[in-house]
Amino acid sequence: MCGIVGYVGARPALGIVLDGLRRLEYRGYDSAGVAIVCDDELRTEKRAGKLANLEKALGDERFGSTRAVDQAAASPPAIGIGDGTAGIGHTRWATHGGPTDRNAHPHLSRDGRVAIIHNGIIENFAKLVAELEADGVEFVSDTDTECVAHLLAAALADLRDAGEPDGPQLLAAAMRRVCQRLEGAFTLLAVDAGIPGAVVGARRNSPLVVGRGPGEHYLASDVSAFIEHTRDAVELGQDQVVLITADSIEITDFSGAPALGRDFHIDWDASAAEKSGYDYFMLKEIAEQPQAVADTLLGRLTESGEIMLDEVRLTDQDLRDVDKVFIVACGTAYHSGMVAKYAIEHWTRIPCEVELASEFRYRDPVLDRSTLVVAISQSGETMDTLMALRHAKEQKARVLAICNTNGSTIPRESDAVLYTHGGPEIAVASTKAFLTQLVACYLIGLHLAQVRGIKYADEVAAVVSQLQEMPDKLRRVLDAMEPVRELARDLSTANQVLFIGRHVGYPVALEGALKLKELAYMHAEGFAAGELKHGPIALIDLGTPVVCVVPSPAGRGMLHDKVVSNIQEVRARGARTVVIAEEGDLAVAPYADDLIYVPRTPTLLAPLLTTVPLQVLACEIAAARGHDVDQPRNLAKSVTVE
Ligand code: AGP
């Protein structure tokens, strides 16, 4: 998830774009860059790291030539980057290509006269890159975006060669041609040095809004970028191209037919706008989960149905030699590893252990060259997990990372990495990172099964297509959360909440308990449902809330019936049962004091849905208790000490 800004008007663009990027930095901060059209030239600057690095590189130029120039100079100063009145800017959350200067946006055409910035994932970039390289294009970055810069320049050249009149319309026509060749999720902004006073944008499966001002217009990933200048905005629809000049906004579809955006007035303040109107980043990130899951699936299947890992310094033979898998992680990441265990063992028949990273190396685990250690980490900097992977490497095991932060330490020290494309997760309590870790774990399980010949490409594709149905199912779950919010207000005074589940529902129970502990500072504990009768059931008091995660009755039948029995056991002892079950499962209804249905889903994939009500429950209970939901006490987003 990146931040993008565009401006055209009568004022110097650079300052406005930089201010917009500052407001969008929460969307990604691996690098930042700008491209400003200045007097038939394109002036660009980009730097890895936070926006401050870019501003430092721009120096006084960012104030324009009027301030930086020697007033005694005889001739007027050359137009500096701070003088141009049309430009674009980008703050990056790296997906393809590490957070470096050369991978920073904007990306340029070979002649440096066309600049593009991008938010999203070009799913067919490998094929486009191969085509362009065959035409002699030399790429200077590792990103999927750079190919769009070259395609756009080529489209502009073709249109000019065909005698099309130069100007803003030409830029829009070229953008439409390029968009028709792209697959995946993208928001694109572009400028051409030869077409002053115009910025063109395009979107598919990724946000883009227009800001409407007097004699000036804005484009941005979200309204927080321009809210201080205007509150009149236009929301763009799917597969649309928008051309802005100082005094016009033109919207078409990708074929060029006129289209309409949705006008709206922004009634948020700037701070609320960064959260897209949500009270907390956590709520925003819960809502982003359908897109995060979809983005993590994007570009993962080759044309032959092979799972494509991001960076792999492991051969297929290395993976075929694996005879044991250890998953090491902490907290929520550990819970995603517990779910992965069921999937990996079911699909590959390789033994898979899940270990708390902080315990792993102290128990002298038996590791060798045939062991695959999977290190799961949202931040990529968790010291416990990093030390566990270093120990694994010392024992000659091979390490594969699942990580949400491109270029962080854990993937850098691993032999292979599958990045989750969840975008920055600002709230300390992990939500979309968890769901995207699950998706990554499923993909790795499928990849191992395929490489080892236990699953054919069509079998892998069948599971992937079930995964591709999950974003819509997640949206249905999110649309039905009002009863959970009411339940949360009801439970906010409870002194404990217990969570039970079996099979993949057990890690979900643990995750639900962790969310409640870390957000509501309430005693909460997760149990394997079958374990209750061995002691924990003594905790049940009259009215004790017990959240019961029920597996699909269509899955392993015995699992479902046993959990229903467990629900009866706790209810018989006075518990208030909060049941999470699959739509149509009527067997649980008589024993549920509160019943939350989720769409029907294959057994192993169910945690993608059953976790979401527990996230919302914990968040709303914390809010009802007046806690700082995004930054709970005693915690940090990334624990870089052992
Ligand atoms: C979960 O909500 C917590 N924020 C915490 O348990 C977290 O999952 C754990 O610290 C691991 O962090 P990582 O994924 O960045 O390695």
Residues whose N, C-alpha, C, O or C-beta is under 5 A from the ligand:
A	BS01	AGP	C330 G331 T332 A333 I376 S377 Q378 S379 G380 T382 V428 A429 S430 K637 V639
